[in-house]
């Protein structure tokens, strides 16, 4: 039997540094995820394959929670998502205003689920992109390892194979009410989900947008995706992030060849945001394009000057030095 295969119990903590080994260093790694499957749609059995880079987006109250969509980590505590997935948080509906749910993301890793509270949402103008500022809310991993997607500004060629990845709700192993809404048990967030991928070639460019489906520069992929995957990453033939899923066709209506619409990520690179990964890790408002390459891997920004870590005031510190580091930063 595969227990906890489709559902997980996630632990939230107020201070991720409590109980951490003082010798642990924070290690930021750039991940690539090369498409290796032939065109088609697949369910992923190894749900930790994406090393916490793939995130599920949740709304939760004290009694219920949902899986609303997907997101992708692109820098420590910074993720990209589809704006339409969280539009009713940006512009609250009466139902959302009454229930006032927490909104958070979860990434699955070999050391267990990683939970992140969404502290800020920045809608990218004329695009279906949103940049999420995430506050880490799980125990610090023993190896201090955090993985994120490597982005590229390269426009993939027509005919190039692309892989789209995303979470979706699943009540196969965990009962859910119509919706799909999952119960919160004894204060624990519990949900059912599965990871799907769609693989297909690029068939069209929509660099000036496609009206509202989606707004902003996009590409069309000949593969099917399903609801809940919106906001999930699209990786090019080199395994680098080119965009996020914006529009999904109905999987049941065709032969698995879509098409799906992917919003290109370039407009998000110049959006100013205020991250909240760990206290004082970032110096203040930043742009992804200005972060050093060890914190935000962007292939193809050679023409743009990249600030160094020291210029931004971002410093690597050991966990034993973190309290004093935070005090120094707060003093300035």
N, C-alpha and C positions, 0 to 999 in steps of 0.2 A: 504493500500500500504506500501511496505517496501522501503522507500527512503534511499539512501546510503547503501543499503544492500550489493551490489556487488561492489560498488565503493566509494571512499573516497577522500576528499580533504585534503591533508596533509600540515601542516604549518611547515616551516623550520625557525629556529632562529639562530642568530650568537652566542648569549650567553644565554644558558638555565637558568642561575641564575638570569638574569634580571627580576625584578618584583616578584621574589619568596619570599614567607613569610620567614623572617629571622629566625623564630623559627622552620622551617621545617627541619627534619632530613632525611638523606638518609637511607632508610630501604631496605635491601637486603633480599629477601625471596627465599627459595629453593622450587621449585614446583615438584610435582609428578603427573603423568597423567596415571591412571590405565586403561587398555583396559576393557571395559564393554560390547562391542557389540559382537555378534557372528561373525564368519568368513564372510568376504564380503567386499564390497566397499561402502562408504557412502559419501554424501555431508553434511557438517556441517552447520546447520542453524545459530548457535550462533558463529559468527566468532571471538568473543573476549574471547571464552572459554579458550584459551591457554595463556591469560594474558600477551601478549607481548613476550612470550618465543619463539613462532613460528614467524619467520621473512620471509617476501618476499624480494627477491633480485631484484633490478631494475637497468636498464641502462636508462639514460635520457639526452637529450639535451634541448635546449631552445624551441624546437617545438614538440618533441615526447618523449615517454617513453615506456618501456616494462617491463613485469614481466618475469625475466629470470630463476628463480628457487627459492629455499627455503633455510633457514638456521635456526639454533637453538641457543639461548642465553645460555651460560654455566657459565658466570661470568660477572660482570659489564663491559659492553662494549666489551665483547669477545664472538664470535660466531663461530660455526663450520658450514662448508658448503661443498658441493661437488666440488672438484677441477676442474672437467671437465666442470662444469657450467660456471666458470669464467676463464677457461684456456686462452681464447682469450684476457683477460685483463692481465693475467700473461705474456703471449706471444702475444702481440698485432697483430691483423690482419691489413692489409692496411685500411679496412673500419673503424675499431675502431680508428686507428691513425688519420684519417681524421676528423671523427665526434667528437672525444674526449669527450665521454659522461661522466657525473657524474655517479658514482656507489654508491648506497645507499641501506639500508634495512629499512623496515617498519614493526612494530609490532602493532597489534590491541589490545587495552585495553578498559575497560569500561569508562575510562576518555578520550578516543580518540586515534587517531593514534600516534605512537611514531616513529620518524624518526631518522635514524642513517647514517652518512656518513662513507663509508668504507675508512679508512686512511691507512690501511696496510693489505696485503694478504701474508700469509706464507703457502707455499705448503709443506705438510708433505711428506717426502721422501717415496717412495715405497708404496703409498697409494692414494686413491681418496679423501683424506681429505684435506681441507684448513682451516686455522685458520684466522678469520677476526678480525682486530682491528678496533673498531667502535667508532666514535666521536658522542656523543649525540647532536641532533640538533632539539629538540622540547622543548616547555616550560616545566619547572620542574613540575611533578605531584604534586597536592596539598598535598598529603599524603607522598610524597617522596618515594613511593613504587616502587621497581623494582624486577621483578620475573625472575628466571632463572631455567633451568632444573637441576635436581639432576642426576649426572652421576653414573654409576656403572662399576667396572672392572670385575664383575661376568660374566662368559660366560653362557648365557641361555641354558637350556637343549633342546635337540631335542624333538619336540612335544610341547614345550612351546609356548603360544600365545603371539604374538607381534603386536603392533599397530604402523603403519607408518602414519605420518601426513605431509601434505604439501599444499602450495599454488599453484594455477595454474591460468593462464590468463582466463578471461571470458568476452565475449562481449554480454552476454545476456541482460544486462541492460544499457550498455554503448557502443556506436558505436566505432568500431576500424577498422583500415585498415588491409590489409592482413599482417599477420606476427606473432603475433598480436601487432600492434603499436597503442598507445593511444595518444591523443593530450594533449599538455600542454596549458592551457587556462589562459590568463592574469597572467602568471608567476606561476600558481598553478599546481602542479603535480596531475594529475587525472588519475586513472586507474581502470580497471575492474578485479576482481579476485574472486576466491572462494576457500574454504578450503575443501580438500578431506582427507579421511582416508581409509586405507586398513588394515584389520585385518586378520591374519592367523598364522599358526604354523610354527616353524622352522623345515625345512626338511633336511638341509645339513649344514656342516661346510666347509669353505674353508680357513683354518687358515694359509696356506702358499700362499694365493692368488689364483686367477683364471685367470692368464694371465693379459689381459687388461680389463677384465669384472668381477669385478673391480680388480685393483692391490691391494695388501696388504690383511690382514686378513679380512674375510667377512663371513656372514651367509646368507643362502637362506631362504626366507619366502614364504609360499604358499598363497600369496595374490597379487592382481593386484594393480598397481599404474599407474599414467599417467604422461606424460611429464609436466614439470614445478614443479613437486613435488620433483625432485632430490635435495638432500641436506637437505630434511626435516628429522625431528627426528624419530627414532624408539625407542619405549618404551617397556620395558619388562613387565611381569605379575605384577610387583610391582610398575609400573609407573615410573621407572627410565630409563634414557637415556643409550642405549647400543651401538648406532651407528647412522649413517645417510644413507639415501637412495642414492644408487649409480646408479643402473640400474633398469629401469622401463620397464615392458613388455607393449605391446599394449593392452589397456583395451578392445578394441572392438574385439580382436581376440580369447578371451577365456571366461571362465565362471566366471571370477573374482578371480581365484585361482593362478594367476601369472605364474611363480615365480618372485619375486623381490629380488634384491641383496642389502644387507646392509653392508657398510664398518664399521667395529668395531672401536671404538673411541680410544682405548689404545695408538696407535702411536702418537696421538695429545697431550696426556697428558705431554709428555716430550719434546715437541717442544718449543724452546725459542722464545718468541714474545715480542713486545713492544706495550702495550695497550695505548689507547688514550681516555678513557671514559670521564673524566673531568680533567681539568688542575691539574697535580701533584697528582692525586688520587693514582696512582701507583708510586713506587719509581724508576722504570726503567724497563729494560727487565726482564721478569719473565717466569716461566713455570707453567702451570695449576696445576701440581702435587705439587708445592711448596706453593700455595696459602692457607691461612687459610680456614677452613671449612665454616666459615660464609660468605666468598666471593666466594667460589667454592666448592660445595658439591660433593664429590667423595666417594661413598660407596665402601669400600673394599680396601682402601689404608693403612690399619693398619700396614702393614709391612714396609711402607715407612715413614720416619720421616716427619711430616708436620710442616712447620714454623708457628710461631704465627704472628698475625698482628703486634705486636710491633717489632718483629725481622725484619719484612719486611719494617717497617716504615709506615705502612698503619694505619691511625688513624681515628676514628669516630669523626666528628665535626658537630656542628650545622651550619646552613646556615649563621647565623649572624657572625660566626667566619671564614667563608671560605676565604674572601679576605686576612686576616692576615695570615691564614694558608698557602695560596698559596705563599705569599711573603716570609714566613719563609722557605718553601721548595725550592723556587727559589734561595734563598740566599745560600743554601747549595749545 
